[in-house]
Amino acid sequence: PYLAHRYPNAEILATPFTMAILESILKDENINLRNPRKIIREDSTQFIKGKSGTYKVEFIHTTHSTIQCVLVALHTQEGTFFYALDFKFDNYPTIGAPPRYNKLRELGRKGIKVLVVDSLYSGTYRRTPSERIARDLLEDAMSSVRDRKAAFIVTTFSSHIARLKSIVEFGKRTRRKIIFLGRSLNKYVNAAIKVGMCPFKNDIVLMKFRKQIDSMLKKIEKDRGRYLIVCTGHQAETGSILDRMVKDETPLKLKEGDNVIFSSSVIPTPVNINSRNKMDSKLMKKGVRIQTDVHVSGHASREDLRDLLKILKPEHVIPAHGSLQQETPMIELAAECGYKFGETSHLSSNGKVLRF
């Protein structure tokens, strides 16, 4: 919604969940977006009019750390351009279907001109584990919290509906009342409810506004063993619920023996790493028991990316979605697969034009 005004005639296409998120942002931030909008389905084909004619665009279902995600194949007279950002190859997802490998193989046989690819973890030498593994890790971590007099907090990515589903499933076993706190959680959970993708909607209490949240935290302070808090703040974002609790800015005062589970990884930027280090240090000084990295990534790792290159066989490879340090390993992987830097593999930057 922050760039679309530059292209007022461009139609916005999105899967139902993504469109619901967009509509929520527009409403919350009072943005008047004039672009036409259209909801598309996973595994659908659209025909879009452009300056050089009509383009065929395919939206291919894939897996990620949120729901209703797609890879994009743009068919042009010059060849097919394939956009593969924010994806993983999860053969055992806990919500939705596995990736459409047959469709990817079909496109690979027909030929791909350019692949723009998620390279965030191209330097991580493994396959990214399935969300089923994260579910098992979470079950083990949550079942270890047995102190009925201690506070119990779990924090994760607000958009990770599959992870939230697992948190609620295992939270119900604790016989605690499950409370979701925070604007971001409210936005994503309500979007999932709107598109019929929130199987836990009747098992939670969802709170958005600060007064409402602080009133609930006042209740929890008096009976901390009765509630399971699911909240924002796993990246130590300033003003998030967990950040405020750590700084003693809420009625619930964290103390020795309380529990915080981070069902997330630290996003690898200097700001996030520094912020989380400070938060973890404060929690430990309070005597809070913390469990970190109860998580698997939503991004492809090196061996997933190798598989994608073998399946699609693109003529050109362009790493994206990372710093130079994160994109360089993708160039190295491409070299292992026969691509030559500067000829068939390319490093680019925002705004740069590449000619093939």
N, C-alpha and C positions, 0 to 999 in steps of 0.2 A: 504493500500500500504506500510505501515511501518513495518509490520510483515511478509508479504507473502513470502519474500525472505528466511525465515527460513524453509519454506515448499514449495520448488520450484516445486514439482510435484502435489501440491494440486490445483485442479480446483476451480476457483472463480465463484460462482453463484450469480447473482443479478437480481433484476427487472430492467426494462429499465431505469427508472429515477436514481436509485442507480448506475447503470453501467455508465450512462452518467456523473454523478458526479465523479466517480472513474477515468474515462478517462480524465476529466478536470484537476483533481489533478495531474495525471501522467504527463500531458503536461505542466502544470504551474510550477511544481517542478522538471521537467526533470528527472523523475524516470523511469528506465528501468525495467519494471515488466515482468518477463518471464513466470509467471504462465498462464496456459490456462484459458480463460474466456468464460463464457456462459451466455447469457441473458435468464432468465426464467420468466414465467408469474405468476401472482397471481393465486392461486387456481390450481396450476399445481403439478404434481408428477414427481420426478426424481429418477433414479436408479444410485447409485454411487458405484463404486468398491472400496473395502477396503481390509485390510489384512485378515479379517475374512469372506470375501465373498462380496456379493452385498447388499447394504442397500437401502431400500425404504425411500425417504424423501418427505414429503408433505409440500408445502408452502401455508398457508391458509391466505387469505386476512383479514386484520384488519385495524383499523383506528388509526391514530396518528396525530402528528402536521406537518407531511409532507405527500407526496403521495406515492402510490404503496408500501405499507408496508405489511409485512407478519409475521405470527407466523410459527414456524418450528416444525414439528413432525418427529423425526428420529426413524424409526422402526428397531429394532435389534432382535436377537434371545433371548436376555435377557428382552425384553419388549420395550415399546415406550417411548422415551425421548422427552419431550415437552419444547421448548424454547420460552418464552413469555416475551421478553424485549421490551421496548419502544412501548407501545400500550395503547389505551383507548377503552372503549366501547361507541362509538358515534353512536347513533341511527338516528341522523339527520345531517350527514356530509354535508358540503357545496361544496365539490368536492368528487366524488367517491361514493361507496356504503357502507352501514353499515357493521359491522363485520359478518362473516359467522357463526352465532350461530348454525345452523343445523349441520354443519360439526364438530363443537366443541362438540356438544352433541353426535354425532356418534362416535367420538374418545373416549369420556368419557365412552360410553357403552362398547367399545372394551377393554378399560383399558389403563391407563397411568402409567408407572413405576415411572418416575421422572418428576417433574415440576420445571424448573428454571424460576423464575418469577420476573418481574419488581416490586421493592418494594419501589421506591423513595417516594411515597406518601401513603404508607400503614398505616401511622399514622394520615392521614387526614380523619376525620370521615364524609364521604359523598360519593356520586357518583361524578365523574368528569363531569362537565356540557358539553353539546354539543358545537361544534364549532358554531352552530347556535346562541347560547347565546353570544358568543364573537362577532359575526357579529352584533348583536343588540347593544351591548355595544359600539362597534366601531362607528356604525352609530350615536348613541347619542353623543358620544364624538366629532366626527368630525363635526357634524352639529352645535355644540355649538361655533365653531370658526367663528366669523362673521367680524372681523376687516380686511378689505381689504388692509390695509397698513402694516399689521404685517406679519412677516415670519411664515410659517406653516410647521412643521416638524413632521413626523411620523416615528417611528423606531420599528422594530419587528425582529423576527427570519428570517434570509435570506432563510432558507429551508421551511418556512411555506407558501407554495404556495396558500393554501385556504385563509389565512389571507391577503396575498398580493392582491389576487383577490378582497376581500372586500374593502381593502384600495383604490384600483383603482376605484371600483364601486362608492364609496362615494366621492372619490376625484374628479371624473368627475362632480359631482353636484356643486362643488365649482367654476367651470369654471376656475380653475388654470391649468397650464401646469404641468403634473406629471413627475417628474424627479427622477429616481432611481440612487443612488450614492453608489459606493463601490465595491470592488473586490468580496466579498462574495455574495452579491446580484446578481452580474453579473454571477457568476458561477452557482448558483441555478436556476435563471430565464432562462438562456440559456439552461440548462439541461432540464427544463420543456418544453421549446420551441422545443427542439430536439425530445422529445417523444410525442409531440402533447398535452401537458397538461398545456398550458399557454394561457387561453382565453383572457388575457388582453395585449398580446404582441404588438398590434397595438395602444395601448392607452398610452404608456410610452416612455420616452427617457431614455436609459440605458447607464451609464458611468462608466468606470472601472479605468482609469489611473489618477494619481494625477494632472498632468498638465491640463488635460481635465476637471476634477472635479473643480479645482480651477478657471479655466476660466469661467465655468458655475456659480460658486458661486459669482464671480465678477459681473456677469449680475444680479443675484438675489439680490445682495446688493443694486443695483440701482433701482430695481423694485420688492421688496420683496412680494408684494401682488399679483403678477402674477403667482407665482409658488407654487407647493406643493412638498416638498422634502421628499422622502422616502429613509432612509439611515441606515447604520450599526451603532452600538454603544450602543444598549440598555443595555448591560452589562457593559458599561463604559470601553470597551476594549481599551488599549493604542494604539493609532494610528488609531483608527476607525474614520469615518467621524464626528460623533457627538462629540467624545472626542476632536478632533482637533478644532471643532467650539467652544466648551465650553472653550477651552484654548486660544481662539483668534488666532489660527494658520491658519485660512483660510480668504479669502477676505470677507466672510459674517460674520459680527460681530453681535452676538445676543444681543438684548437689551430689555428694558422694553416693555411688551405688546406682544412680540413674543410668539409663541405657540409650545410646544413639547408634543406629545402624545407617551407614552411608551405602545405599544400594546404587552406587554410581562410581565413576572414576573421576579424577580431577582433569578437567579439560586442559590439555598441555600448552598453556600460555603462561608467561611469567607472572601476569597479574593474578590469574586463578591459583597458580601453585603457591604464590606468596600468601594470598588470602586464606587458603585452606590450611596452610601450615600454622598461621596465626590462630585460626579457629580451633584446630585440633589441640594446639598447645593450651589454649584457655580451657577447653573441655577437660583435658587431663589434669590441669591444676585444680579444677573443681572436684576431681575424683570421679568424673563421669566415665563409665565404661563405654568405649567406642569400638565399633567394628567397621573397618573401611574396605572399599573395593569389593563389596559383595555384589558383583556386577560382571557382565560381559558386554563388550562394545556392540554398537549398532553399525560399525563401519568395517568394510572388508580389510583383511590383512593381506600380507604379501602372497600367500598361496592362493587365496581367493582371486586376487588380481591376476595372478598367473593363469588361473583357470579361465577367467574372462577373456584374456588375450588369446588363449588357445581356441576358445569357442567362437569369438567374433572375428578374429584374424583381420583387424583393421589395417588399412594402409598407413595411417598416421596415428600417433598416440600423443595426447596432451594431458599431462597431470594437472589436477586442479584440487581445490579445497584444502589448502595447506600453505605453510610458509615454504621458502626455498629449501629449508632443511628437510621438510616433510615430502616435498615433491621430487627432490633429487633421487631418493631410493627408487622411485617409480621409473625414472630414466634408466637407472642401473638394471632394474628388472626387465625393462623393455630391451636393453642391450643383450641380456641373457637370452631373450626370445628372438634376436636377430634384427632388431631395429637399430638405426644409426642416428646418433644425436645430431640435430641440425638438419637432417635429411628426412627421416621418417619418425623421429621422436623430437618433441619440442617443449621447451620451457617458455611460458608466456606470463603475462601480467595483465591486470585489469586495464582495459582500454587498448591494449596492443592488438594490431591486426596481423594475422598470419596468412601468407599466401602459399598455396600448394601448386 
